[in-house]
Amino acid sequence: MLPDTGERYQSTPLFADIPVEMTSEEVEISKSTPTAQIEGG
């Protein structure tokens, strides 16, 4: 079973190895899709 969002699980060990901020590589990938930009990102 998978949750519809991970928000309630972000403080659990499940997300312990995932950084809060995007890496520079993730930012570049995000920029490759201009129609799917996150506000403030």
Gaussian input, Z-matrix of N, CA and C with variables (Angstrom, degrees):
# hf/3-21g

backbone

0 1
 N
 C     1     B1
 C     2     B2     1     A1
 N     3     B3     2     A2     1     D1
 C     4     B4     3     A3     2     D2
 C     5     B5     4     A4     3     D3
 N     6     B6     5     A5     4     D4
 C     7     B7     6     A6     5     D5
 C     8     B8     7     A7     6     D6
 N     9     B9     8     A8     7     D7
 C    10    B10     9     A9     8     D8
 C    11    B11    10    A10     9     D9
 N    12    B12    11    A11    10    D10
 C    13    B13    12    A12    11    D11
 C    14    B14    13    A13    12    D12
 N    15    B15    14    A14    13    D13
 C    16    B16    15    A15    14    D14
 C    17    B17    16    A16    15    D15
 N    18    B18    17    A17    16    D16
 C    19    B19    18    A18    17    D17
 C    20    B20    19    A19    18    D18
 N    21    B21    20    A20    19    D19
 C    22    B22    21    A21    20    D20
 C    23    B23    22    A22    21    D21
 N    24    B24    23    A23    22    D22
 C    25    B25    24    A24    23    D23
 C    26    B26    25    A25    24    D24
 N    27    B27    26    A26    25    D25
 C    28    B28    27    A27    26    D26
 C    29    B29    28    A28    27    D27
 N    30    B30    29    A29    28    D28
 C    31    B31    30    A30    29    D29
 C    32    B32    31    A31    30    D30
 N    33    B33    32    A32    31    D31
 C    34    B34    33    A33    32    D32
 C    35    B35    34    A34    33    D33
 N    36    B36    35    A35    34    D34
 C    37    B37    36    A36    35    D35
 C    38    B38    37    A37    36    D36
 N    39    B39    38    A38    37    D37
 C    40    B40    39    A39    38    D38
 C    41    B41    40    A40    39    D39
 N    42    B42    41    A41    40    D40
 C    43    B43    42    A42    41    D41
 C    44    B44    43    A43    42    D42
 N    45    B45    44    A44    43    D43
 C    46    B46    45    A45    44    D44
 C    47    B47    46    A46    45    D45
 N    48    B48    47    A47    46    D46
 C    49    B49    48    A48    47    D47
 C    50    B50    49    A49    48    D48
 N    51    B51    50    A50    49    D49
 C    52    B52    51    A51    50    D50
 C    53    B53    52    A52    51    D51
 N    54    B54    53    A53    52    D52
 C    55    B55    54    A54    53    D53
 C    56    B56    55    A55    54    D54
 N    57    B57    56    A56    55    D55
 C    58    B58    57    A57    56    D56
 C    59    B59    58    A58    57    D57
 N    60    B60    59    A59    58    D58
 C    61    B61    60    A60    59    D59
 C    62    B62    61    A61    60    D60
 N    63    B63    62    A62    61    D61
 C    64    B64    63    A63    62    D62
 C    65    B65    64    A64    63    D63
 N    66    B66    65    A65    64    D64
 C    67    B67    66    A66    65    D65
 C    68    B68    67    A67    66    D66
 N    69    B69    68    A68    67    D67
 C    70    B70    69    A69    68    D68
 C    71    B71    70    A70    69    D69
 N    72    B72    71    A71    70    D70
 C    73    B73    72    A72    71    D71
 C    74    B74    73    A73    72    D72
 N    75    B75    74    A74    73    D73
 C    76    B76    75    A75    74    D74
 C    77    B77    76    A76    75    D75
 N    78    B78    77    A77    76    D76
 C    79    B79    78    A78    77    D77
 C    80    B80    79    A79    78    D78
 N    81    B81    80    A80    79    D79
 C    82    B82    81    A81    80    D80
 C    83    B83    82    A82    81    D81
 N    84    B84    83    A83    82    D82
 C    85    B85    84    A84    83    D83
 C    86    B86    85    A85    84    D84
 N    87    B87    86    A86    85    D85
 C    88    B88    87    A87    86    D86
 C    89    B89    88    A88    87    D87
 N    90    B90    89    A89    88    D88
 C    91    B91    90    A90    89    D89
 C    92    B92    91    A91    90    D90
 N    93    B93    92    A92    91    D91
 C    94    B94    93    A93    92    D92
 C    95    B95    94    A94    93    D93
 N    96    B96    95    A95    94    D94
 C    97    B97    96    A96    95    D95
 C    98    B98    97    A97    96    D96
 N    99    B99    98    A98    97    D97
 C   100   B100    99    A99    98    D98
 C   101   B101   100   A100    99    D99
 N   102   B102   101   A101   100   D100
 C   103   B103   102   A102   101   D101
 C   104   B104   103   A103   102   D102
 N   105   B105   104   A104   103   D103
 C   106   B106   105   A105   104   D104
 C   107   B107   106   A106   105   D105
 N   108   B108   107   A107   106   D106
 C   109   B109   108   A108   107   D107
 C   110   B110   109   A109   108   D108
 N   111   B111   110   A110   109   D109
 C   112   B112   111   A111   110   D110
 C   113   B113   112   A112   111   D111
 N   114   B114   113   A113   112   D112
 C   115   B115   114   A114   113   D113
 C   116   B116   115   A115   114   D114
 N   117   B117   116   A116   115   D115
 C   118   B118   117   A117   116   D116
 C   119   B119   118   A118   117   D117
 N   120   B120   119   A119   118   D118
 C   121   B121   120   A120   119   D119
 C   122   B122   121   A121   120   D120

   B1=1.4314
   B2=1.5349
   B3=1.3100
   B4=1.4561
   B5=1.5256
   B6=1.3256
   B7=1.4626
   B8=1.5272
   B9=1.3286
   B10=1.4554
   B11=1.5251
   B12=1.3326
   B13=1.4673
   B14=1.5238
   B15=1.3035
   B16=1.4598
   B17=1.5175
   B18=1.3321
   B19=1.4578
   B20=1.5230
   B21=1.3001
   B22=1.4684
   B23=1.5243
   B24=1.3147
   B25=1.4570
   B26=1.5318
   B27=1.3205
   B28=1.4593
   B29=1.5196
   B30=1.3127
   B31=1.4623
   B32=1.5302
   B33=1.3178
   B34=1.4634
   B35=1.5298
   B36=1.3186
   B37=1.4744
   B38=1.5259
   B39=1.3205
   B40=1.4533
   B41=1.5292
   B42=1.3322
   B43=1.4557
   B44=1.5351
   B45=1.3139
   B46=1.4667
   B47=1.5303
   B48=1.3232
   B49=1.4649
   B50=1.5237
   B51=1.3265
   B52=1.4576
   B53=1.5212
   B54=1.3463
   B55=1.4638
   B56=1.5310
   B57=1.3208
   B58=1.4608
   B59=1.5251
   B60=1.3181
   B61=1.4620
   B62=1.5240
   B63=1.3359
   B64=1.4584
   B65=1.5263
   B66=1.3220
   B67=1.4576
   B68=1.5317
   B69=1.3256
   B70=1.4649
   B71=1.5314
   B72=1.3286
   B73=1.4704
   B74=1.5278
   B75=1.3241
   B76=1.4616
   B77=1.5254
   B78=1.3261
   B79=1.4680
   B80=1.5212
   B81=1.3297
   B82=1.4616
   B83=1.5328
   B84=1.3229
   B85=1.4609
   B86=1.5264
   B87=1.3177
   B88=1.4612
   B89=1.5261
   B90=1.3175
   B91=1.4688
   B92=1.5249
   B93=1.3358
   B94=1.4613
   B95=1.5312
   B96=1.3231
   B97=1.4655
   B98=1.5292
   B99=1.3356
   B100=1.4618
   B101=1.5335
   B102=1.3262
   B103=1.4623
   B104=1.5226
   B105=1.3272
   B106=1.4621
   B107=1.5212
   B108=1.3209
   B109=1.4549
   B110=1.5197
   B111=1.3376
   B112=1.4542
   B113=1.5273
   B114=1.3268
   B115=1.4632
   B116=1.5188
   B117=1.3371
   B118=1.4556
   B119=1.5094
   B120=1.3400
   B121=1.4624
   B122=1.4735
   A1=107.80
   A2=116.70
   A3=122.14
   A4=109.76
   A5=117.34
   A6=119.85
   A7=110.31
   A8=116.58
   A9=119.53
   A10=111.40
   A11=118.39
   A12=122.26
   A13=107.24
   A14=116.71
   A15=120.01
   A16=112.99
   A17=117.95
   A18=120.86
   A19=113.52
   A20=117.46
   A21=119.33
   A22=112.27
   A23=117.00
   A24=120.97
   A25=113.42
   A26=117.97
   A27=120.80
   A28=113.69
   A29=118.50
   A30=120.33
   A31=112.10
   A32=117.58
   A33=121.03
   A34=109.87
   A35=117.72
   A36=121.22
   A37=113.70
   A38=118.07
   A39=121.55
   A40=111.75
   A41=117.29
   A42=122.39
   A43=112.87
   A44=118.09
   A45=122.17
   A46=113.14
   A47=118.79
   A48=121.69
   A49=113.56
   A50=117.85
   A51=121.50
   A52=109.14
   A53=117.93
   A54=120.36
   A55=111.55
   A56=115.57
   A57=121.46
   A58=110.85
   A59=116.93
   A60=122.35
   A61=110.92
   A62=115.84
   A63=120.41
   A64=110.01
   A65=115.77
   A66=120.68
   A67=108.00
   A68=117.24
   A69=120.23
   A70=110.99
   A71=117.23
   A72=120.49
   A73=110.74
   A74=117.20
   A75=120.86
   A76=111.16
   A77=116.79
   A78=120.87
   A79=109.92
   A80=117.46
   A81=121.21
   A82=111.11
   A83=117.09
   A84=120.25
   A85=109.76
   A86=116.62
   A87=121.41
   A88=110.96
   A89=116.61
   A90=121.07
   A91=112.28
   A92=117.04
   A93=119.84
   A94=112.48
   A95=116.00
   A96=121.13
   A97=108.33
   A98=117.58
   A99=121.75
   A100=114.81
   A101=117.49
   A102=119.56
   A103=112.53
   A104=117.88
   A105=120.99
   A106=111.03
   A107=117.11
   A108=121.22
   A109=111.53
   A110=115.94
   A111=122.43
   A112=106.97
   A113=116.98
   A114=121.04
   A115=110.64
   A116=116.28
   A117=121.26
   A118=114.20
   A119=117.62
   A120=120.94
   A121=114.59
   D1=136.46
   D2=178.65
   D3=-119.22
   D4=139.10
   D5=177.48
   D6=-71.53
   D7=156.96
   D8=178.66
   D9=-74.20
   D10=-26.60
   D11=171.88
   D12=-140.61
   D13=159.92
   D14=179.12
   D15=-96.81
   D16=4.71
   D17=-173.84
   D18=-53.96
   D19=-44.59
   D20=-176.19
   D21=-74.59
   D22=-11.65
   D23=-177.74
   D24=-104.24
   D25=-1.67
   D26=-174.20
   D27=-63.43
   D28=-24.75
   D29=179.61
   D30=-94.24
   D31=9.65
   D32=-179.98
   D33=-101.03
   D34=166.15
   D35=179.06
   D36=-57.35
   D37=-21.29
   D38=179.54
   D39=-56.75
   D40=-35.64
   D41=-177.85
   D42=-106.85
   D43=11.30
   D44=-174.21
   D45=-59.07
   D46=-34.03
   D47=-176.30
   D48=-93.41
   D49=5.19
   D50=-178.26
   D51=-103.57
   D52=117.42
   D53=-179.14
   D54=-66.42
   D55=152.28
   D56=-179.45
   D57=-69.75
   D58=-43.92
   D59=-178.23
   D60=-91.30
   D61=151.82
   D62=176.66
   D63=-72.37
   D64=147.37
   D65=174.17
   D66=-77.89
   D67=168.45
   D68=178.43
   D69=-61.97
   D70=-34.62
   D71=177.11
   D72=-65.22
   D73=-41.25
   D74=179.19
   D75=-66.35
   D76=-36.39
   D77=177.73
   D78=-63.73
   D79=-43.38
   D80=179.40
   D81=-63.70
   D82=-40.71
   D83=177.10
   D84=-63.19
   D85=-42.08
   D86=178.93
   D87=-60.58
   D88=-41.01
   D89=-178.92
   D90=-67.12
   D91=-19.10
   D92=-179.89
   D93=-74.37
   D94=-6.77
   D95=178.67
   D96=-127.40
   D97=80.71
   D98=-174.43
   D99=-58.09
   D100=-27.91
   D101=-177.91
   D102=-81.83
   D103=-3.06
   D104=-178.84
   D105=-123.91
   D106=40.56
   D107=-179.39
   D108=-82.02
   D109=142.98
   D110=176.30
   D111=-89.52
   D112=130.21
   D113=178.78
   D114=-57.74
   D115=135.94
   D116=179.00
   D117=78.91
   D118=2.66
   D119=-176.64
   D120=-99.48

